[in-house]
């Protein structure tokens, strides 16, 4: 039984014996004791004032005496207002540390329960950018966390490889590319396709401006103008209407999409060629980020899925059909609106596709937990999807989860794909790695190391800076990314934690062979030694909390707190030159386990540890 379980069950027994009142041990509220007070764990005693008919301070005294008398692992207590602070014995902490040191892995045993996590899911009209990076890191970290808890994790993505946006890139290349390839242009292949998406937007903007100044454009403006609305404001709002009803280049892009849907050989071959370029570029980016997938779905294959399920729902009156033939679902009783699931001409919408895809995935993997990592712009969409699957009676409906995350911006503002102002993931990785290189060269700590090893260290530090800076922010929050701040060796950064790990490895290397079997004879633990073991003890709790809430930021905070605790321990205690062989053995073991936990925790975030810094 863990020490927290001992405290909870002991408190429940004490309340029963002392006050003749039954409570559930799981309801006992305990926290780690605040640093300014003596103790390791604090029990909140306020909930027992009614049954005990005593003041909180007296209840604390009663419970504290009961627990310390009954359990040898609890050695002392004090009461601060409504909080009972309990001290755990040095013997318990020492034995716990020995148990962790003997473990072959910090992962939980494989239990076979399945979970599917969908993330990234890019469009093939542009390269992966900073927004994708946040998505990818959240999905990858969540996958690693569930793997650590013993789950069979399937990492998947839907590649959005069809639609008008893809046709825009294709049309621009067809008009101006002159048959050029990415290799001939000397541009990474997905960036090359993204270039033509931007070029299309330039052509469209030029055409639109010319039209605005034409007699036709001015006539539309004069008939549509309301009150004193400015011309520039009107035309800004009219842009989509112009694209759909007036634009020649817009008509050409829509015509290309119709040809694609009609399986036109020429359009399909161009589509395959340019998408192939993008996939090649995506694969390189994923590899550089240290990411891989177990299965890929393509929208060009999935967009027709769901029609049969909707037909079944119509027969069960879950859906209804309007006079124009379109199919809808009424979700007003769930505080949502009426939602279109099939157009009047029988063609699919995104909801049709997602209804079919979720069912196919269940058939493919049998995972009753399915997670979608998608920006918070799609919150309503997923509420609707999950409600539809509940009404369809899907056995996995309660296991569907939307990991909704906020936008990520730069210090210079928002990014815009059409205008080419996005920050490409590749460029971002290069920037943070270059910052790590410059930092290391300035400090001169890697002098004499082989160039290949130096480059590997720069890469690990740079990517740690990038990944940690993003993951440490709660996923639901909008955040601003600052490359310079991310690579700081001080403060709440990935490199700071890596540095703590490197210091530990240096100490272990200098110490050489140490007989840690005598560590159990060290029985006078100092405050920062107990603090560090307490941090190690929290690992399982934090991993489970991160999984339950699909929030890797808990792991990031934990690793940072761990590194800080190690720094305090290292400041307060001699390790290699400890006051006794027993103390040395204990502290070497503590360093060893701390290093393993830091490496394990950072690995859950997709971060590698360097050998030197």
JOLIN-V278376 format. One line per field, one symbol per residue. ss: DSSP state (H for helix, E for strand, L for the rest). A space follows every 10 residues. Layout:
ss = ???
This chain:
ss = LLHHHHHHHH HHHHHHHHHL LLLLHHHLLE EELLLLLLLL EEEELHHHHH HHLLLHHHHH HHHHHHHHHH LLLEEEEEEE LLEEEEEELH HHHHHHHHHH HHLLLLLLLL LLLEEEEELL LLELLLLLEH HHHHHHHHHH HHHHHHHHLL LEEEEEEEEE LLLHHHHHHH HHHHHHLLLL LHHHHLLLHH HHHHHHHHHH HHHHHHHHHH HHHLHHHHHH HHHHLLLLLL HHHHHHHHHH HHHHHLLHHH HHHHHHHHHH HLLLHHHHHH HHHHHHHHHH HHHHHHHHHL LLLLEEEEHH HHLLLLHHHH HHHHHLLLLE ELLLLLEEEE LHHHLLLEEE EELLLLLELH HHHHHHHHHH HHHHHLLLEE EEEEEHHHHH HHHHHHHHHH HLLLLLHHHE EEEEELLEEE LLELLLLLLL LLLEHHHHHH HHHHHHHHHH HHHLLLLLLL HHHHHHHHHH HHHHHHHHHH HLLLLLLLEE ELHHHHLLLL LLLHHHHHHH HHHHHHHHHH HLLLLHHHHH HLLLLLHHHH HHHHHHHLHH HHHHHHHHHL LLHHHHHHHH HHHHHHHHHH HHLLLLLLLL HHHHHHHHHH HHHHHHHHHH HHHHLLLLLL LLL
